[in-house]
């Protein structure tokens, strides 16, 4: 059996190259299964490794349509950061789903033969992927690989945000770029959990989308009264923790300032250095690749930091993490359902047009790779 795997390479000349590498498929060890991958999403968290900060507007097609190779220039300012990757072809793709087509000899592995499973294991942009049986999430009967492809990163991040809110003593939360697949999951999950969620978006169509799935609080950064509206909503919900998908720009600081203004309406929570209630913003994405800037106009009780799914899962432990995975599998076509703009084969992905759309990282432009297609 021949495997095809999407690779990302940084060259000594300062280029990114994306190409398909062919290899034979090894036999499974006793505790392993062989998955024919039918669906692997392109998440924002995949793009750093995949694109290596290259300017995709410079992308050009090398080779043939059957054996495509894309080359794009890495800006001079980003080459130092990418230097550690020089000459090393990386296999990308954090998660995906497919059908188990061969197994090792253990009972745990054999029990998965012919089953549809989801995996969070890296290197998922491959036609075939060998994984330990114990790391596979068996999907409910009737769930397709496309439905189960995004079983991990977005759903577990959404759940992790709510659990982090609770663990740190907050009662409601704020989320930016909230019309994304993750944002819609988070909104539905918060409704189920009885948690107030303040959604921040940048277009009226995103407001309409979220209100259509039951969102009560949606603030549009394009509206002239955005800051006043956000402050009123924060005063009503008492949200003091936010998760920011943008990362760059002024929005994270604006959220902290709006929280401070909302809290200052209650004299009991204020002191000589502003509000005594802790306000927290976690940056978990980089949709805005500009510098993060803010004016310190939100008192002294605040924090800004990074948030990743991995450390959260480690903190709660394997048993708790497994319970969350089973919850996601049970609700993958409802609370945690994902939608995609387009499903593409490897050959359709490795085109300049597709890569330009994907690199925009725009809400509603999520692609799904089917390595077994074509």
Helices and strands as residue ranges (DSSP letters): E 2-10, E 15-24, E 32-41, H 44-51, G 56-58, E 60-63, E 68-73, H 76-82, G 83-85, E 90-91, E 95-103, H 107-110, E 116-120, E 128-132, G 133-135, E 137-138, H 145-148, H 153-167, E 173-176, H 181-193, E 197-201, H 204-212, E 217-220, H 226-237, E 241-244, E 247-249, H 251-263, G 267-269, E 270-271, E 274-275, E 279-283, E 288-292, E 302-306, H 309-316, H 318-330, E 342-344, H 346-349, H 352-359, E 367-369
